[in-house]
Amino acid sequence: MKSNNYVEELLAKSHAELSAELVDTKKELFNLRLQNATNQLDNTARIKEVRRNIARIRTVMTQKQRGLVS
């Protein structure tokens, strides 16, 4: 499954790399919302996908912080 591969990639990254990915993903979400507001966005499902990716990143960061995942 696509999301499982993404989570495995996230688990392999360090906290600094996860933070950088979170910032990039938030910027992407902002740009998608801007495009949606100006009716330039063709694939509106991408917004939902990016929001879920942000949640996945935050979840992995929390798990690593609490020591649940190495």
N, CA, C and O of each residue as an XYZ file, in Angstrom:
280
protein
N       0.838     -1.180      0.000
C       0.000      0.000      0.000
C       0.884      1.245      0.000
O       1.972      1.241      0.576
N       0.424      2.284     -0.632
C       1.194      3.498     -0.822
C       1.529      4.187      0.501
O       2.666      4.616      0.699
N       0.555      4.298      1.410
C       0.789      5.003      2.665
C       1.752      4.239      3.564
O       2.518      4.854      4.307
N       1.727      2.905      3.509
C       2.654      2.127      4.328
C       4.095      2.394      3.929
O       4.967      2.497      4.792
N       4.354      2.506      2.639
C       5.700      2.818      2.169
C       6.119      4.203      2.643
O       7.268      4.413      3.030
N       5.184      5.145      2.611
C       5.488      6.510      3.048
C       5.822      6.528      4.533
O       6.757      7.212      4.950
N       5.067      5.785      5.331
C       5.320      5.728      6.773
C       6.667      5.074      7.046
O       7.399      5.515      7.932
N       7.001      4.037      6.303
C       8.302      3.388      6.476
C       9.441      4.352      6.154
O      10.471      4.351      6.828
N       9.254      5.169      5.126
C      10.260      6.184      4.796
C      10.389      7.192      5.932
O      11.494      7.613      6.274
N       9.258      7.577      6.513
C       9.280      8.539      7.617
C       9.977      7.957      8.836
O      10.719      8.661      9.521
N       9.749      6.686      9.110
C      10.362      6.049     10.278
C      11.882      5.991     10.153
O      12.587      5.962     11.162
N      12.382      5.976      8.931
C      13.822      5.895      8.710
C      14.510      7.255      8.856
O      15.738      7.323      8.910
N      13.733      8.329      8.920
C      14.317      9.672      8.973
C      14.544     10.123     10.407
O      13.905      9.638     11.340
N      15.469     11.063     10.557
C      15.750     11.623     11.871
C      14.725     12.711     12.196
O      13.917     13.098     11.351
N      14.776     13.192     13.434
C      13.824     14.225     13.864
C      14.001     15.503     13.035
O      13.014     16.145     12.677
N      15.228     15.869     12.734
C      15.482     17.076     11.943
C      14.936     16.934     10.529
O      14.367     17.875      9.977
N      15.112     15.761      9.953
C      14.585     15.516      8.607
C      13.064     15.532      8.601
O      12.446     16.021      7.656
N      12.460     14.993      9.665
C      10.999     15.014      9.773
C      10.482     16.439      9.907
O       9.458     16.793      9.322
N      11.191     17.251     10.675
C      10.785     18.650     10.833
C      10.849     19.391      9.506
O       9.956     20.173      9.181
N      11.899     19.146      8.748
C      12.037     19.788      7.444
C      10.936     19.321      6.491
O      10.385     20.115      5.728
N      10.625     18.034      6.542
C       9.558     17.502      5.687
C       8.207     18.091      6.081
O       7.371     18.361      5.219
N       7.993     18.290      7.374
C       6.743     18.879      7.851
C       6.589     20.302      7.330
O       5.505     20.692      6.897
N       7.661     21.072      7.370
C       7.620     22.450      6.865
C       7.311     22.462      5.369
O       6.476     23.241      4.908
N       7.984     21.599      4.617
C       7.752     21.524      3.168
C       6.313     21.122      2.853
O       5.691     21.666      1.941
N       5.801     20.175      3.608
C       4.444     19.696      3.368
C       3.420     20.771      3.712
O       2.408     20.909      3.024
N       3.676     21.527      4.765
C       2.766     22.626      5.122
C       2.775     23.712      4.050
O       1.737     24.302      3.751
N       3.943     23.973      3.475
C       4.029     24.944      2.378
C       3.240     24.452      1.170
O       2.546     25.225      0.509
N       3.354     23.161      0.893
C       2.609     22.584     -0.224
C       1.102     22.714      0.009
O       0.349     23.036     -0.911
N       0.671     22.460      1.248
C      -0.752     22.588      1.567
C      -1.222     24.026      1.388
O      -2.311     24.265      0.864
N      -0.407     24.981      1.819
C      -0.756     26.388      1.642
C      -0.930     26.720      0.166
O      -1.898     27.372     -0.225
N       0.020     26.265     -0.652
C      -0.057     26.531     -2.090
C      -1.281     25.875     -2.726
O      -1.919     26.457     -3.602
N      -1.602     24.670     -2.284
C      -2.787     23.991     -2.811
C      -4.062     24.746     -2.435
O      -4.971     24.888     -3.253
N      -4.121     25.221     -1.211
C      -5.297     25.988     -0.778
C      -5.420     27.292     -1.560
O      -6.522     27.714     -1.913
N      -4.299     27.913     -1.820
C      -4.300     29.148     -2.605
C      -4.791     28.875     -4.025
O      -5.615     29.620     -4.554
N      -4.288     27.819     -4.632
C      -4.733     27.456     -5.977
C      -6.221     27.112     -5.989
O      -6.932     27.436     -6.941
N      -6.686     26.455     -4.930
C      -8.096     26.093     -4.855
C      -8.967     27.342     -4.741
O     -10.039     27.414     -5.342
N      -8.509     28.312     -3.980
C      -9.279     29.541     -3.791
C      -9.376     30.349     -5.077
O     -10.354     31.064     -5.293
N      -8.366     30.236     -5.929
C      -8.365     30.991     -7.183
C      -8.823     30.128     -8.369
O      -8.652     30.504     -9.528
N      -9.401     28.975     -8.056
C      -9.933     28.054     -9.074
C      -8.876     27.599    -10.079
O      -9.179     27.427    -11.260
N      -7.656     27.406     -9.627
C      -6.584     26.923    -10.496
C      -6.209     25.475    -10.200
O      -5.365     24.895    -10.884
N      -6.833     24.894     -9.184
C      -6.476     23.539     -8.766
C      -7.349     22.525     -9.494
O      -8.577     22.585     -9.431
N      -6.694     21.591    -10.187
C      -7.432     20.565    -10.920
C      -7.751     19.363    -10.038
O      -8.869     18.848    -10.069
N      -6.785     18.920     -9.260
C      -6.951     17.722     -8.435
C      -7.182     18.133     -6.979
O      -6.226     18.286     -6.220
N      -8.432     18.312     -6.593
C      -8.737     18.751     -5.236
C      -8.497     17.654     -4.205
O      -8.392     17.947     -3.014
N      -8.410     16.425     -4.627
C      -8.144     15.322     -3.701
C      -6.729     15.418     -3.138
O      -6.436     14.832     -2.095
N      -5.865     16.140     -3.808
C      -4.484     16.303     -3.340
C      -4.447     17.017     -1.985
O      -3.566     16.743     -1.169
N      -5.390     17.926     -1.737
C      -5.441     18.632     -0.451
C      -5.628     17.629      0.684
O      -4.940     17.699      1.703
N      -6.552     16.708      0.504
C      -6.816     15.690      1.514
C      -5.590     14.804      1.735
O      -5.259     14.463      2.870
N      -4.932     14.443      0.661
C      -3.748     13.596      0.749
C      -2.624     14.295      1.515
O      -1.957     13.676      2.344
N      -2.418     15.572      1.240
C      -1.349     16.326      1.907
C      -1.679     16.501      3.388
O      -0.788     16.414      4.233
N      -2.952     16.748      3.711
C      -3.341     16.872      5.116
C      -3.072     15.580      5.874
O      -2.620     15.609      7.019
N      -3.344     14.462      5.246
C      -3.077     13.174      5.888
C      -1.587     12.930      6.038
O      -1.148     12.349      7.030
N      -0.808     13.369      5.059
C       0.648     13.220      5.165
C       1.193     14.044      6.325
O       2.107     13.603      7.022
N       0.639     15.238      6.538
C       1.043     16.059      7.677
C       0.746     15.315      8.977
O       1.574     15.293      9.888
N      -0.422     14.715      9.059
C      -0.785     13.947     10.251
C       0.153     12.760     10.451
O       0.535     12.449     11.579
N       0.521     12.104      9.364
C       1.451     10.968      9.460
C       2.813     11.424      9.980
O       3.410     10.767     10.832
N       3.293     12.538      9.470
C       4.587     13.060      9.911
C       4.543     13.392     11.394
O       5.449     13.030     12.146
N       3.493     14.080     11.812
C       3.360     14.441     13.229
C       3.261     13.209     14.112
O       3.817     13.191     15.210
N       2.566     12.186     13.655
C       2.432     10.960     14.427
C       3.781     10.281     14.608
O       4.119      9.846     15.709
N       4.542     10.190     13.543
C       5.866      9.562     13.627
C       6.775     10.378     14.541
O       7.537      9.808     15.322
N       6.703     11.702     14.452
C       7.522     12.548     15.317
C       7.176     12.317     16.785
O       8.069     12.229     17.628
N       5.895     12.218     17.092
C       5.452     11.984     18.466
C       5.897     10.612     18.951
O       6.360     10.470     20.083
N       5.760      9.609     18.102
C       6.187      8.262     18.478
C       7.675      8.217     18.770
O       8.100      7.579     19.734
N       8.466      8.882     17.955
C       9.916      8.906     18.178
C      10.255      9.674     19.464
O      11.163      9.292     20.202
N       9.525     10.743     19.717
C       9.772     11.551     20.914
C       9.471     10.740     22.186
O      10.190     10.837     23.180
N       8.415      9.952     22.137
C       8.024      9.158     23.300
C       8.795      7.850     23.408
O       8.659      7.119     24.390
N       9.595      7.562     22.408
C      10.416      6.351     22.445
C       9.658      5.098     22.041
O      10.108      3.990     22.334
N       8.532      5.243     21.383
C       7.753      4.093     20.948
C       8.343      3.431     19.721
O       8.150      2.238     19.487
N       9.082      4.236     18.923
C       9.694      3.732     17.705
C      11.155      4.153     17.734
O      11.478      5.269     18.140
N      12.028      3.266     17.308
C      13.458      3.613     17.317
C      13.846      4.416     16.105
O      15.010      4.788     15.957
